[in-house]
Amino acid sequence: MDMKKRITLEVRNRSPAEIVELVVDNSRSADGEVEGLTDEFKELEFLSLVNVGLNSLSKLPSLPKLRKLELSDNNLSGSLETLSEKCPNLTYLNLSGNKIKELSTVEALQHLKSLQSLDLFNCEITSLEDYRDSVFELLPQVTYLDGFDQEDNEAPDSEDEDEDGAGPTSEYDEEDEDEDGSEGGQGGRGFQVNRPDQDEEDYAEDEEEDTAIAIAAAVHGHKRKRDEDDEGEEDEDDEDD
């Protein structure tokens, strides 16, 4: 699916100005450029363009609120200066699996003053001597490179932070919680509260029915025995005659 159509499907009937997160991974860019994104996506904070065939970022629109940008597994080898112009508030940038070879290419990220985490894993630049020290020196604002700081301390997992946060992570989760936790839960508790009373009533009715059957059986047995005794007496009288 081409990128433009994928973005249309992701947005659906919403206004681009309402979109905060947008993921179009594995879609296709016809000419190696960003397609379907416009300056109307002014509230966008997270954008993922993984494996979409990008060769350039020159057509990236202005995204002033963008904080996190995923660009891994593309064919980017330059044009990174566009990021500081169009996305000046980036704090996280993933460029792993691209064709970045030289430190001069990364130098274009110096103007991203808020950039804290940069990922260049699986790029040729990582094979350079003193690669990590050079990048940290070139980009002093960066705390984590390829997931680790200068002392090799691992970066905190953003997903774990989300899990620790309060509230549901999506509307779907919230609906499930309402169904299972409130309506469904109350229904379950109501069923459990009412069920014993119902069972007691059913048990009482069954017990009364069993008692009635037992009494009827006893009366019938007594009557039958009395009839048999009467027949026995009549037989004795006949023999005496």
C-alpha positions as CSV (number, residue, x, y, z in Angstrom):
1,M,0.0,0.0,0.0
2,D,1.4,3.4,-0.9
3,M,2.1,5.9,1.9
4,K,-0.5,8.4,0.9
5,K,-3.3,5.9,1.0
6,R,-2.1,4.4,4.2
7,I,-2.1,7.9,5.9
8,T,-5.7,8.5,4.6
9,L,-6.8,5.2,6.2
10,E,-5.0,5.9,9.5
11,V,-6.6,9.4,9.7
12,R,-10.1,8.1,8.6
13,N,-12.7,10.8,9.3
14,R,-10.6,12.8,11.7
15,S,-9.0,16.1,10.9
16,P,-5.2,16.0,10.5
17,A,-5.0,18.7,13.2
18,E,-6.4,16.1,15.7
19,I,-3.8,13.5,15.1
20,V,-1.1,13.1,17.8
21,E,0.4,9.7,16.8
22,L,0.7,8.3,13.3
23,V,2.2,5.0,12.3
24,V,2.6,4.1,8.6
25,D,5.3,1.4,8.8
26,N,5.9,-0.8,5.8
27,S,3.9,1.4,3.4
28,R,5.5,2.4,0.1
29,S,6.9,5.8,-1.0
30,A,6.5,6.1,-4.8
31,D,9.5,8.4,-5.3
32,G,11.5,7.9,-2.1
33,E,9.9,11.0,-0.5
34,V,7.5,11.6,2.3
35,E,3.9,11.6,0.8
36,G,0.5,12.4,2.3
37,L,1.8,14.4,5.2
38,T,1.1,18.2,5.3
39,D,1.5,21.1,7.6
40,E,-2.0,20.4,8.8
41,F,-0.6,17.7,11.1
42,K,0.5,20.4,13.5
43,E,-0.3,18.5,16.7
44,L,1.7,15.4,15.7
45,E,4.0,14.2,18.5
46,F,5.0,10.7,17.3
47,L,5.6,9.7,13.7
48,S,6.8,6.2,12.6
49,L,8.0,5.8,9.0
50,V,9.8,2.4,9.3
51,N,10.7,0.6,6.1
52,V,8.8,2.9,3.7
53,G,11.6,3.3,1.1
54,L,12.7,6.9,1.9
55,N,15.7,8.3,0.1
56,S,15.2,11.9,1.3
57,L,13.4,14.0,3.9
58,S,13.2,17.1,1.8
59,K,9.3,16.9,1.5
60,L,8.8,16.4,5.2
61,P,6.2,19.0,6.3
62,S,6.7,21.3,9.3
63,L,5.8,19.4,12.5
64,P,6.6,21.8,15.3
65,K,5.3,19.5,18.1
66,L,7.0,16.3,16.9
67,R,9.0,14.7,19.7
68,K,9.6,11.1,18.5
69,L,10.5,10.1,14.9
70,E,11.1,6.5,13.7
71,L,13.0,6.3,10.4
72,S,14.7,3.0,10.7
73,D,15.2,0.6,7.7
74,N,15.1,3.2,5.0
75,N,17.7,4.4,2.4
76,L,18.6,7.8,3.9
77,S,22.1,8.9,3.4
78,G,21.7,12.6,4.0
79,S,19.3,15.5,4.1
80,L,19.2,15.4,7.9
81,E,19.4,19.2,8.1
82,T,15.7,19.1,7.2
83,L,14.9,17.7,10.6
84,S,16.2,20.7,12.5
85,E,14.1,23.0,10.2
86,K,10.9,21.0,10.2
87,C,11.0,19.2,13.5
88,P,13.0,21.5,15.9
89,N,11.6,19.9,19.1
90,L,12.7,16.3,18.5
91,T,13.9,14.4,21.6
92,Y,14.1,10.9,20.0
93,L,15.4,10.0,16.6
94,N,15.8,6.5,15.2
95,L,17.9,6.3,12.0
96,S,19.0,2.6,12.4
97,G,19.4,0.6,9.3
98,N,20.0,3.5,6.9
99,K,22.9,4.4,4.7
100,I,24.6,6.9,7.0
101,K,28.4,6.6,6.6
102,E,30.1,9.8,7.7
103,L,30.1,11.9,10.8
104,S,29.6,15.0,8.6
105,T,26.1,13.6,7.9
106,V,25.2,13.4,11.6
107,E,26.6,16.9,12.1
108,A,23.4,18.3,10.6
109,L,21.7,17.2,13.8
110,Q,23.6,19.7,16.0
111,H,20.7,22.2,15.7
112,L,18.3,19.7,17.3
113,K,18.9,21.2,20.8
114,S,16.3,19.0,22.5
115,L,17.6,15.7,21.0
116,Q,18.2,13.3,23.9
117,S,18.3,9.9,22.2
118,L,19.8,8.9,18.8
119,D,19.9,5.5,17.2
120,L,22.3,4.7,14.4
121,F,22.5,1.0,14.8
122,N,23.2,-1.0,11.6
123,C,24.4,2.1,9.8
124,E,27.9,2.1,8.3
125,I,28.9,5.0,10.5
126,T,29.0,2.6,13.5
127,S,32.1,0.9,12.1
128,L,34.2,4.1,12.3
129,E,37.0,4.2,14.9
130,D,35.9,5.9,18.1
131,Y,32.4,6.1,16.7
132,R,30.6,6.6,20.0
133,D,33.0,9.1,21.5
134,S,32.9,11.1,18.2
135,V,29.1,11.3,18.1
136,F,28.8,12.3,21.7
137,E,31.4,15.0,21.2
138,L,29.7,16.2,18.0
139,L,26.2,16.1,19.6
140,P,26.7,17.1,23.3
141,Q,22.9,17.4,23.8
142,V,22.5,13.6,23.1
143,T,22.3,11.5,26.3
144,Y,21.7,8.1,24.7
145,L,23.3,6.7,21.6
146,D,22.1,3.3,20.3
147,G,20.3,2.8,23.6
148,F,23.2,3.6,26.0
149,D,24.8,6.6,27.5
150,Q,28.5,7.4,27.6
151,E,29.0,5.2,30.7
152,D,27.1,2.3,29.0
153,N,24.0,2.7,31.1
154,E,21.0,1.5,29.2
155,A,18.3,4.0,28.3
156,P,15.0,3.6,30.2
157,D,12.3,1.8,28.3
158,S,9.5,4.3,27.2
159,E,7.0,1.4,27.1
160,D,7.7,0.6,30.8
161,E,7.1,4.2,31.6
162,D,3.8,4.1,29.8
163,E,2.8,1.0,31.7
164,D,3.6,2.6,35.0
165,G,1.5,5.6,34.1
166,A,-2.1,6.0,35.2
167,G,-5.1,5.4,33.0
168,P,-5.8,3.2,30.1
169,T,-3.5,3.3,27.1
170,S,-6.3,3.4,24.5
171,E,-10.0,3.8,24.1
172,Y,-10.3,0.1,23.4
173,D,-8.6,-0.7,26.8
174,E,-10.9,1.7,28.5
175,E,-14.0,0.1,27.0
176,D,-12.8,-3.3,28.0
177,E,-12.1,-2.1,31.5
178,D,-15.6,-0.6,31.7
179,E,-17.2,-3.9,30.5
180,D,-15.1,-6.2,32.6
181,G,-14.5,-4.0,35.6
182,S,-17.8,-2.1,36.1
183,E,-20.8,-3.4,34.1
184,G,-19.5,-6.9,33.7
185,G,-18.1,-7.0,37.3
186,Q,-21.3,-5.7,38.9
187,G,-23.3,-8.1,36.8
188,G,-21.1,-10.9,38.0
189,R,-21.4,-9.9,41.6
190,G,-25.1,-9.4,41.3
191,F,-25.4,-12.9,39.9
192,Q,-23.3,-14.3,42.8
193,V,-25.4,-12.5,45.4
194,N,-28.7,-13.6,43.9
195,R,-27.8,-17.1,43.0
196,P,-27.6,-18.5,46.6
197,D,-31.1,-17.2,47.4
198,Q,-32.4,-18.8,44.2
199,D,-30.6,-22.0,45.0
200,E,-32.1,-22.1,48.5
201,E,-35.6,-21.5,47.1
202,D,-35.1,-24.3,44.6
203,Y,-33.7,-26.5,47.2
204,A,-36.6,-25.9,49.5
205,E,-39.1,-26.6,46.7
206,D,-37.2,-29.8,45.9
207,E,-37.2,-30.8,49.5
208,E,-40.9,-30.3,49.8
209,E,-41.5,-32.2,46.7
210,D,-39.3,-35.1,47.9
211,T,-41.2,-35.1,51.2
212,A,-44.5,-35.2,49.5
213,I,-43.4,-38.1,47.3
214,A,-42.1,-40.0,50.3
215,I,-45.3,-39.5,52.3
216,A,-47.3,-40.6,49.2
217,A,-45.1,-43.7,48.8
218,A,-45.5,-44.5,52.5
219,V,-49.2,-44.2,52.4
220,H,-49.4,-46.2,49.3
221,G,-47.2,-48.9,50.8
222,H,-49.2,-49.0,54.0
223,K,-52.4,-49.3,52.1
224,R,-51.0,-52.0,49.9
225,K,-49.8,-53.9,52.9
226,R,-53.2,-53.5,54.5
227,D,-54.9,-54.9,51.4
228,E,-52.5,-57.8,51.3
229,D,-53.3,-58.6,55.0
230,D,-57.0,-58.4,54.3
231,E,-56.6,-60.8,51.3
232,G,-54.6,-63.1,53.6
233,E,-57.4,-63.2,56.1
234,E,-60.0,-63.9,53.5
235,D,-57.9,-66.9,52.2
236,E,-57.8,-68.3,55.7
237,D,-61.5,-68.0,56.1
238,D,-62.0,-69.8,52.8
239,E,-59.8,-72.6,53.9
240,D,-61.7,-72.9,57.2
241,D,-64.9,-73.2,55.2
